[in-house]
Amino acid sequence: MAELTLDIFNGDAFSAASMTSHVNENVPYVPGYVGSLGLFVGEGVYTTLVGFDDVNGALKLIQSSPRGAAPSQSTGEKAATRYLETVRFAREAVITADQIKGIRVPGTTNLLQTAERLVYRRVEGPTGIRAELSMTMEHLYLGAIDGQVYDADGTTVLWDYFTTYGVARPATVNVPFGSFTADEAKFDDLCMKIKRDVIKALNGFNLAGMTIVVACGDDFFDAVRSNKEVVNARKLGLTGVTKAPELFASQKAYSSFQYADIVWVNYRGSDDGKVSVPADEARLFALGVPGLFKTFFAPGDTWDTIEGEGLPVYMLQRPERQTSSQRAFEVQSNPLPMCLRPKSLRRLKKA
């Protein structure tokens, strides 16, 4: 019987290629607003280091010159190449021989189906590794729209896009909701200024389909909805639920609405608050701008995977982790979420 059990784990059903295909195609749904937007387009890379060309070109006026004179010279765009490294996230599930024996239907010999069900339950169940990885990616994406991404401990900085690009973070926008009146349009004016600043920061990108989105903490969102200017606008029929529901996941436990040509979303984070927007703050970013956000995936760190283009997720059986009484299954991802123009990001705070 021990030989039979060993053989099923060495068969095609549990090969690295077969399992990796399964975890990339059968993704369980996990609530995650930013991830659901399709904001971060995935791209596989061949190394753990990703280079970016930072082109600092700008349009300049041409001075007039007499006919026959030598024309003024065009200077080439100056580009600086910057590098960021992907980070490995890995979690392991150990399946023991006793666990398989304990759940096998008496009188049957189909250990393969029993083992498959147990392994994929541990990987793709409601509290399985895949769900944990999806929550981790949402945590990364939430940091990416803020320009600074932290590890799970909340203190270790994984990537700081402002430092990488050598630019200063735009000042936090303090929003004085208490000073807004019903008919002075101060909030609308502030929103217009923010939008102009974001558009300038996105010089060179295609903005035809751009939507400004603000992911709000609970207190900030309540202040947006309840300040006198927005309440009056609502009475006049100038606000409402966004007309583009495809922008949002089916998970809409918290509401959203549009005002001043900006979509305001009450972001629902994790119950423990580790994946969340601070209650009195908000994160503003541009949606629908091709090339602004990307996620690069490096290959896995095994001999079987290092030569290919990176995939979002790998499922592996490391030989050194297998014994006669247990099998270890590892789910691994090597992402680098990236904002290519961090100066377009804004932090908002309830003043």
N, C-alpha and C positions, 0 to 999 in steps of 0.2 A: 504493500500500500504506500510506503514511503517513496518508492521509486515512481509510482504512478503520479503522486502529488508533485514530485520534482519535475516530471515530464510535462505536466500541463502548464507549469509556469515557464518552462523553456520553449513552449510551442509558439505558433504564429499569433495566437490570440493575445499573448503577453509580450510580443516583440516591441522594441522601442518605437519602431515606425508605426505599428498598428495602434498602440496606446496613445502616441502623440497625435495621430490623426483623430482618434476618438475625442480626446479632450479639447481639440481645436474646433471640432464640428458640433459637439453636443454640450453647449454651454448653458448651465442652469441660469435662470433669471435671478439676479440679485439687485435690489434697489440701489440706484446710483445715478443721480441726476446728471452730473457732468459727463460721466461715461456714456450715458444714453444719448447725448446730443450728436455723437459722431464727430465731435470737434477734433479729436486727435486721430488723424489718419495714420494707420500703421504702415511701417515700411521695414522690411528685413535688411540687415546689413551683415557684412562678412567678418567684422572685427568688433571688439568691445569698445573701440575708440571711434568717435564720430566727429568729423571735421566740418566746420561751417565757415563759409566766406562771408565776411562782414563788409559789404560794399558801402563806402561812404560817399557815393556820388551825389551831386546836386546840380540843378540847372542854374546856369549863370547867364546874365544878360551879355549880349555881344556889342561892344563899342563900335560905332561907325568909323570908317576909315576912307581916305581919298581913293578914287579909282587909280589903279596901277600900283598902289602901295601893297606891301606885304601883309597878308591877312594875319590876324591875331591867332595864336596857337592854342589848340585844344589840349588840355591836360587830361591824361587818362584817369579813370576812376581808381582810387586807392582802396585796396582790399586787404583786410587782415584775416588770416585764417585762425580760427579758435577751435579748441577741442574740448569735448566732454566725453565722459566714459559712462557706459551702461552700468547698471547695478544688478546683481543677482538676487532674486528672491526664490527661496526653495523651502518646501515643506515635505516631510516624509510621513507616510502611513505604513505601519508595520502590521502584516497579517501573519498570524501564527497558525500552526497546524491544528491546534486545539480549537481555534475559532471556526475553521472550516468544518471540522468534525462536528462541532456543536450545532451548526445550523443546517447540515446536510439532511435531506429528507430520508428517513430510515427506509431500507430496502432498495435504494437507488444507488447507482455507481457513477452518476454524472457529476463528478467533482469539478469538471471544467465550468459548467454553468454556475455551480455553487460559488466557485472562486471568483468568477467574473462578477457576479452580483455583489459579492462582499467587497471586492476591490473598488468597483465603480460607485458603490454606495458611500464608501469612505472618501472617495475623490469628488463625486458630484452630488452627494446628498445635500439637504438643506443647510447642514453645518459642516459640509465636507471641505476639502482643501481648495477646490475650485471656487467655492463661494468666498473663502477667506482671501484668495488671490484677487477676486473681483473687487472685494472691499478694499484691498490694498491698492489696487490700481485707481479706484475712486479717490483714495487718500492722496495719491500722487497727482492725479489730475486736478484736484482741488488746490493743491499747492502750486501747480503749474500755472493756473489762471491768476495766482497771486504773485508769481515771479520767484518764489522761493519754496523749495520742496524739502520737507523733513522726512526722516526715517520714522518708523513706527514708535520710537521712544519719545517723539515730539521735541527732541532737543538737537539731534544730529542733523546738520544740513547736508542733504545729498547733492542738490544743485541750487545755485543762486544765479539766475540768468542775468541780473543786473551786474554782478561782479564779473561774470564771464564776458559780457559785452563791454565792460568798463564804462557803464553809464549809471547815473544816479537814479534811484527810485523816485518817481513823481511823488510830490507831497500828498499825504493823505487828505482827502476832501472831507472836511468837517461840515456836516449838513445841519444847519440850525432850524430844525423843523418847527420849533416853538415860535419863531419869528415870522413864519409864513402866514399871510392873510388870504382871505377868499378871493380878492380881485387884483392883487398887485403882480402876480405871475413871477414871484421871486424864485420859486422852485423851478419853474419852467426855464427861466433865464439861466439858472445854475446848470441845469441839464444841457442846455444848448452850448454853454461854454465847455462843459466836459466833452460833449460829442465832437466839437470842433478840435479840441486838443487831441482826441483819439484819432480823428481822421488825419490830422497833420503827422501824428506819430506813425501812421500806416502808409506814408508816402511810398508809392511804388507798387503797392498791392492792388488787386482788383477788388473794388469795394461795391460792385454793382448789387451783390446780394447780401450786403452786410446788415446785421441786426445787432444793436447794442443790448446786451443782457446783463442784469445785475442779480447775482445770487446773494440773498439777504439772510442775515440772522433774524431770529424771531422778533426781537425788540425793534430792530431797524425796519423790518417789513411792516410791522404794525404802525410805526411812525410815518412811513411813506403813505400808507392807506388812510391814516386818520388825521393827517395835518389838514388845516383849513382849506388850503388851495386845492388839494386833491379831492376832498369831500365836496367842495363846491363844483369842481369839474365833473365829478360823478353825477351830481344832481342834474347837470346840464347835458349829460350823456356823452362826455368826451373821453371816458375811460371804459374799459371792459376787458373781458377775457381775450387773450390774443387770438387772432384769426388764423394762426398757423399752428395747430395742435401737433403737427409732425415734429415740431422743434422739441417737444417734450416727451419723456417716456410715459408709458401707461401708468406708471407709479406717480400719481399726482395727489398724494395725501395732503399736500399743502398747495395753496392756490397761487395764481400768478395773474398779473394784469398789465396793461400797457398805458403809460402816461409819458408825455413829452417825447414821444418817439423812442422810448426805451421800455424794454420788457423787464418788469420787476418780479422776481421769483422768490418765494419763501422757501429757502433751501432746507430740506429735511435731512439732517445728519444721523449718525448712529446714536443709539440710546445712551451709550457711555460718553458721548461728546468728543471722542477721539477723531472722528471724521465729521467735521462740522465747520460752520462759519460762526465766529463769535457773535453772541446775541445782539450786540449793539453795533455790529459792523456789516459790511457788504463787500463783494468782489465784483468789479466791473470788467467785462471782456467783450471782444467783438466776435460774433458768430457769423458764419457764412463767408469768411474771407479765405479763399484758397491759399494753402501754403503757410498760413500763420501759425498753426499748431500741428505738430507731428509727434508720433511715437516711433522711435527706432528700436528694433528688437535684434539683439545680438544672438549668435548661436549658443547652444548649450555648452557646458564645460566638460564634455566627454569626447572620447575618440570618435564615437559614432556621429557626433553632431557638429564638431568644430569646423568642418570643411564646407558646410553648406551655408545658405542664406538663413539668417535668423528667423525663427517662428515665434509667435506670441507666447506659446506654452509648449513645454516638453513634459512627457511622462517617461520616467526612466527606471530601470532596475540596475543598480550599480552592483557588479559582481562581488565586490569586497563587502557588501552589506548583507549578502544572502547567507543563510545557514541551513542546517538540516531541519530546523524546527520553525523557521520564520522566513518570510519574504518581505523585503522593504521596497516600497514604491515611492518614488520622488516626483513631485510636480515642481517644475522650475520655469521661471521666466526671467529674461534679462533685458528690461526695458530702459529707455531713456525718453521720457516725455519732454517735449521741447516747445517753447514759445519763441518764434523767430524774431519777434519785435516786442520785447518786454516793456518798452516805453509806452505801449498802448494800453497796458494794464493799470487799473486804479483800485486803491483801497478807499472805501467810503466809511465814515464813522458818524454815528449819531452824536451831535454836539449837545 
